[in-house]
Amino acid sequence: MPRSRARADTGSGAGRPREAVAGDRPAVREQPRPPASAYVAAVGMTVAFGMSFVATKYALRGFEPLLLALVRFGLAGGVLWLVWWLRPHREPATASDLRRLAVLGFVSLTVYFTFENLGIARTSASSAAILIATIPIFVAVLNVFTLRERNGARQWSGVVLSFAGVTGLVGLGSGIAGGGVTGDLLILTASFSGALYSVLARRLLVGRSALFVTAFQNLFGALFMFPLAAVEALVVGVRGPTPQAIGALLYLAVVCSMLAYLMLNYAFRFIEASRVSVFINLTPIVGVAGAYGVLGERFTAGQAAAAAVVVLGVWLANSGRAGVRSPSAG
């Protein structure tokens, strides 16, 4: 009896946690607020990618489109690989990882930037920034056939609205004599390849550090771009780059291919993907503003209206989803 009473007294002591009672509200664990640096990184990434269309325009004044991509990937991949190699505890590069990264590097960099650079050379930076924003639209359509994901009425209305805006923007032309429509169609092809990358990345995603993936992705992109750039050089020749073109190339390689991706991955560590996608969707607005302020490009009223329809459609199609990671915003 004494031993039994002792147990009872111990069990009813103040030190024992109170048992849950029906009707009690469960304790809500507050999520830690993202640090301000995460939002600074998201804004920096948006500005860097948005201004890449302007930088590409400047770089194309001294480099042919495919040579520009080759040097950009080679420079970025070489620097990032060296940083990865010098790390004291770097992860091993297995044959399986490299095969997957070769596929992703080919689709996300070689194919994507072949069409994007050729397109920007033939259209305005403003149109390119708007049309590249249609990547989530192509992803929504591809997912229906590949991953069998269902889109709601809101997403489908965004898809239809965006394609209507794209049709209007391409039909009105970009104001570049002798090839606006051709350039716009090339940019749309780049958007489709970017969407294909987003779908493939879910199946071929390598569970490695962002530094490892980005370094080898750039190196494989340069490797596959080399024969294309060689053919381009044989057909059209190689121009002497201007100081402005070299500066723009360094911006694309260092700021966009390296720093912007690091900022993007840093933001994803602390901010929900759906919120990060809001910043990514601001990229075309930054691109249009940069083209207006730096290049002096102007939209007609009809083109501005079509561009607004595209952006609205992208927002509708992307709302309620996790952010879509594109290979690059520019």
C-alpha positions as CSV (number, residue, x, y, z in Angstrom):
1,M,0.0,0.0,0.0
2,P,2.7,2.6,0.9
3,R,4.5,1.8,-2.4
4,S,1.2,2.2,-4.3
5,R,0.4,5.5,-2.6
6,A,3.8,6.8,-3.4
7,R,3.3,6.1,-7.1
8,A,0.0,7.9,-7.0
9,D,1.5,10.9,-5.2
10,T,4.3,11.0,-7.8
11,G,1.9,10.8,-10.7
12,S,-0.2,13.7,-9.4
13,G,2.8,16.0,-8.8
14,A,3.1,19.4,-10.4
15,G,6.2,18.2,-12.3
16,R,4.2,15.9,-14.5
17,P,2.9,17.3,-17.8
18,R,-0.9,17.8,-17.8
19,E,-2.6,15.2,-20.0
20,A,-4.5,16.6,-23.0
21,V,-8.2,17.2,-22.4
22,A,-10.8,17.1,-25.1
23,G,-11.4,20.6,-26.4
24,D,-7.9,21.8,-25.7
25,R,-6.3,23.7,-28.6
26,P,-3.1,22.1,-29.9
27,A,0.0,24.2,-29.5
28,V,0.9,26.1,-32.6
29,R,4.6,26.2,-33.4
30,E,5.4,29.5,-35.0
31,Q,7.6,29.3,-38.1
32,P,10.7,31.3,-37.8
33,R,10.7,34.5,-39.9
34,P,13.1,34.4,-42.8
35,P,16.1,36.6,-42.3
36,A,16.2,39.9,-44.1
37,S,19.2,38.7,-46.1
38,A,17.0,36.1,-47.8
39,Y,14.7,38.8,-49.1
40,V,17.7,40.8,-50.2
41,A,19.0,37.8,-52.1
42,A,15.6,37.3,-53.8
43,V,15.5,40.9,-54.9
44,G,19.1,40.7,-56.0
45,M,18.4,37.6,-58.0
46,T,15.4,39.3,-59.7
47,V,17.4,42.4,-60.7
48,A,20.3,40.3,-61.9
49,F,18.2,38.0,-64.1
50,G,16.0,40.9,-65.3
51,M,18.9,42.9,-66.5
52,S,20.5,39.9,-68.2
53,F,18.4,40.6,-71.3
54,V,19.9,44.0,-71.6
55,A,23.4,42.6,-71.0
56,T,22.9,40.0,-73.7
57,K,22.0,42.7,-76.2
58,Y,25.2,44.5,-75.4
59,A,27.3,41.3,-75.5
60,L,25.8,40.4,-78.9
61,R,27.4,43.6,-80.3
62,G,30.8,41.9,-80.0
63,F,30.1,38.2,-79.9
64,E,28.1,35.8,-82.1
65,P,25.2,34.2,-80.2
66,L,26.6,30.7,-79.8
67,L,30.1,31.8,-79.1
68,L,28.7,34.1,-76.4
69,A,27.0,31.2,-74.7
70,L,30.1,29.0,-75.0
71,V,32.4,31.5,-73.3
72,R,29.8,32.3,-70.6
73,F,29.3,28.6,-69.6
74,G,33.0,27.8,-69.8
75,L,34.0,30.8,-67.6
76,A,31.2,30.2,-65.1
77,G,31.7,26.4,-65.0
78,G,35.4,26.7,-64.7
79,V,35.3,29.1,-61.7
80,L,32.6,27.2,-59.9
81,W,34.4,23.8,-60.5
82,L,37.6,25.2,-59.1
83,V,35.7,26.4,-56.0
84,W,34.1,23.0,-55.6
85,W,37.4,21.2,-56.1
86,L,39.2,23.3,-53.4
87,R,36.5,22.5,-50.8
88,P,38.0,20.3,-48.0
89,H,34.9,18.0,-47.9
90,R,33.6,18.0,-51.4
91,E,31.1,15.4,-52.4
92,P,32.2,12.7,-54.9
93,A,31.2,13.0,-58.6
94,T,29.7,9.6,-59.4
95,A,29.1,8.4,-63.0
96,S,25.3,8.4,-62.4
97,D,25.4,12.0,-61.2
98,L,27.4,13.1,-64.2
99,R,25.1,11.3,-66.7
100,R,22.1,13.1,-65.2
101,L,23.9,16.5,-65.1
102,A,24.9,16.0,-68.7
103,V,21.3,15.6,-69.7
104,L,20.3,18.6,-67.6
105,G,23.2,20.7,-68.9
106,F,22.3,20.0,-72.5
107,V,18.6,20.9,-72.1
108,S,18.9,23.7,-69.7
109,L,21.9,25.5,-71.1
110,T,22.9,24.3,-74.6
111,V,19.4,24.0,-76.1
112,Y,17.9,26.8,-74.0
113,F,20.5,29.5,-74.7
114,T,21.0,28.5,-78.3
115,F,17.4,29.6,-78.9
116,E,17.4,32.5,-76.4
117,N,20.6,34.1,-77.7
118,L,19.6,33.7,-81.4
119,G,16.2,35.1,-80.5
120,I,17.5,38.1,-78.6
121,A,19.7,38.9,-81.6
122,R,16.6,39.1,-83.7
123,T,14.1,40.8,-81.4
124,S,13.9,43.4,-78.6
125,A,15.1,42.7,-75.1
126,S,11.6,43.8,-73.8
127,S,9.8,41.1,-75.9
128,A,12.4,38.5,-74.9
129,A,11.9,39.3,-71.2
130,I,8.1,38.9,-71.5
131,L,8.1,35.8,-73.7
132,I,10.6,33.9,-71.5
133,A,8.2,34.4,-68.6
134,T,5.9,31.9,-70.3
135,I,8.0,29.0,-69.1
136,P,5.5,28.2,-66.3
137,I,2.7,28.1,-68.9
138,F,4.5,25.4,-70.9
139,V,5.3,23.6,-67.6
140,A,1.6,23.5,-66.8
141,V,0.7,22.0,-70.2
142,L,3.6,19.5,-70.1
143,N,2.8,18.3,-66.6
144,V,-0.6,17.1,-67.8
145,F,1.0,14.7,-70.2
146,T,4.2,13.7,-68.4
147,L,3.5,13.9,-64.6
148,R,-0.3,13.7,-65.0
149,E,-0.8,16.7,-62.7
150,R,-4.3,18.3,-62.8
151,N,-4.7,21.9,-63.4
152,G,-7.6,23.8,-62.0
153,A,-9.9,26.2,-63.8
154,R,-7.7,29.1,-62.6
155,Q,-4.5,27.6,-64.0
156,W,-6.2,26.8,-67.4
157,S,-7.6,30.3,-67.6
158,G,-4.0,31.6,-67.1
159,V,-2.7,29.2,-69.8
160,V,-5.3,30.4,-72.3
161,L,-4.8,34.1,-71.4
162,S,-1.0,33.9,-71.7
163,F,-1.1,32.2,-75.1
164,A,-3.6,34.9,-76.2
165,G,-1.2,37.6,-75.1
166,V,1.8,35.8,-76.7
167,T,-0.2,35.6,-80.0
168,G,-0.9,39.3,-79.8
169,L,2.7,40.2,-78.9
170,V,4.2,38.1,-81.7
171,G,1.6,39.3,-84.2
172,L,2.3,42.9,-83.5
173,G,6.0,42.3,-83.8
174,S,8.8,43.7,-81.7
175,G,9.6,46.8,-83.7
176,I,12.9,45.3,-84.9
177,A,13.1,45.6,-88.6
178,G,13.6,42.4,-90.6
179,G,13.1,39.7,-88.0
180,G,11.0,40.6,-85.0
181,V,8.6,37.7,-85.4
182,T,11.4,35.2,-86.1
183,G,13.2,36.3,-82.9
184,D,10.0,36.0,-80.9
185,L,9.4,32.5,-82.1
186,L,13.0,31.6,-81.2
187,I,12.4,32.9,-77.7
188,L,9.2,30.9,-77.4
189,T,11.2,27.8,-78.4
190,A,13.7,28.6,-75.6
191,S,10.7,28.9,-73.2
192,F,9.5,25.5,-74.2
193,S,13.0,24.0,-73.6
194,G,13.1,25.7,-70.3
195,A,9.8,24.1,-69.4
196,L,11.1,20.7,-70.5
197,Y,14.1,21.1,-68.2
198,S,11.8,21.9,-65.3
199,V,9.9,18.6,-65.9
200,L,13.1,16.6,-66.4
201,A,14.7,18.0,-63.3
202,R,12.0,16.4,-61.1
203,R,13.0,13.0,-62.4
204,L,16.8,13.6,-62.8
205,L,17.3,15.9,-59.8
206,V,20.7,15.2,-58.3
207,G,20.7,15.3,-54.5
208,R,23.9,17.3,-54.4
209,S,24.9,20.8,-53.3
210,A,23.9,23.8,-55.5
211,L,27.6,24.5,-56.1
212,F,28.2,20.9,-57.4
213,V,25.2,20.9,-59.7
214,T,25.7,24.4,-61.1
215,A,29.4,23.9,-61.8
216,F,29.0,20.6,-63.7
217,Q,25.8,21.9,-65.4
218,N,27.8,24.8,-66.8
219,L,30.7,22.6,-67.9
220,F,28.4,20.2,-69.7
221,G,26.5,23.1,-71.3
222,A,29.9,24.4,-72.6
223,L,30.9,21.0,-73.8
224,F,27.8,20.5,-75.9
225,M,27.8,24.1,-77.1
226,F,31.4,23.8,-78.4
227,P,30.6,22.1,-81.7
228,L,27.7,24.4,-82.4
229,A,29.8,27.5,-81.8
230,A,32.5,26.0,-84.0
231,V,30.1,25.6,-86.9
232,E,28.8,29.2,-86.3
233,A,32.4,30.5,-86.4
234,L,33.0,28.7,-89.7
235,V,29.8,30.0,-91.3
236,V,29.7,33.6,-90.0
237,G,33.2,34.2,-88.7
238,V,34.3,35.6,-85.4
239,R,34.1,39.4,-84.6
240,G,36.5,41.4,-82.4
241,P,34.6,42.0,-79.1
242,T,34.2,45.6,-78.0
243,P,34.9,46.6,-74.4
244,Q,31.2,46.9,-73.8
245,A,30.6,43.4,-75.1
246,I,33.3,42.0,-72.8
247,G,31.8,43.8,-69.8
248,A,28.4,42.4,-70.7
249,L,29.8,38.9,-71.0
250,L,31.4,39.2,-67.5
251,Y,28.1,40.3,-66.1
252,L,26.3,37.3,-67.6
253,A,29.0,34.9,-66.5
254,V,29.7,36.2,-63.0
255,V,26.5,37.9,-61.9
256,C,23.9,35.8,-63.7
257,S,25.4,32.3,-64.0
258,M,27.1,32.3,-60.6
259,L,26.0,34.9,-58.1
260,A,22.3,35.0,-59.1
261,Y,22.0,31.2,-58.8
262,L,23.7,31.3,-55.4
263,M,21.2,34.0,-54.3
264,L,18.3,32.0,-55.7
265,N,19.3,28.9,-53.8
266,Y,20.0,30.9,-50.6
267,A,16.5,32.4,-50.8
268,F,15.0,28.9,-51.3
269,R,16.6,27.9,-48.0
270,F,14.5,30.3,-45.9
271,I,11.5,31.4,-48.1
272,E,8.7,29.2,-49.3
273,A,9.0,28.3,-53.0
274,S,5.6,29.9,-53.7
275,R,6.8,33.2,-52.3
276,V,10.2,33.0,-54.2
277,S,8.2,32.5,-57.4
278,V,6.6,36.0,-56.9
279,F,10.1,37.5,-57.1
280,I,10.9,35.3,-60.2
281,N,7.7,36.5,-61.9
282,L,8.9,40.1,-61.4
283,T,11.9,39.4,-63.7
284,P,10.2,40.4,-67.0
285,I,9.1,43.7,-65.4
286,V,12.7,44.4,-64.5
287,G,13.8,43.3,-68.0
288,V,11.3,45.7,-69.7
289,A,12.3,48.6,-67.4
290,G,16.0,48.0,-68.1
291,A,15.4,47.8,-71.8
292,Y,13.5,51.1,-71.6
293,G,16.0,52.9,-69.4
294,V,19.3,51.5,-70.9
295,L,18.5,50.6,-74.5
296,G,15.7,53.1,-75.1
297,E,13.3,50.4,-76.3
298,R,9.6,51.4,-76.5
299,F,6.4,49.4,-76.5
300,T,3.5,50.5,-78.6
301,A,0.1,50.6,-76.7
302,G,-0.9,47.4,-78.4
303,Q,2.3,45.6,-77.4
304,A,2.1,46.9,-73.8
305,A,-1.5,45.6,-73.6
306,A,-0.4,42.2,-75.0
307,A,2.6,42.0,-72.6
308,A,0.3,42.8,-69.6
309,V,-2.0,40.0,-70.7
310,V,0.9,37.6,-70.8
311,V,2.1,38.6,-67.3
312,L,-1.4,38.3,-65.9
313,G,-1.8,34.8,-67.4
314,V,1.5,33.7,-66.0
315,W,0.4,34.9,-62.6
316,L,-2.9,33.1,-62.8
317,A,-1.3,29.8,-64.0
318,N,1.4,30.0,-61.3
319,S,-0.9,31.0,-58.4
320,G,-1.4,28.3,-55.8
321,R,1.6,26.3,-57.0
322,A,5.1,25.9,-55.8
323,G,7.6,28.0,-57.7
324,V,8.8,26.7,-61.1
325,R,12.5,26.7,-61.4
326,S,13.6,27.7,-64.8
327,P,17.1,27.1,-66.1
328,S,17.8,30.7,-66.1
329,A,15.8,33.8,-66.3
330,G,18.2,35.1,-68.9
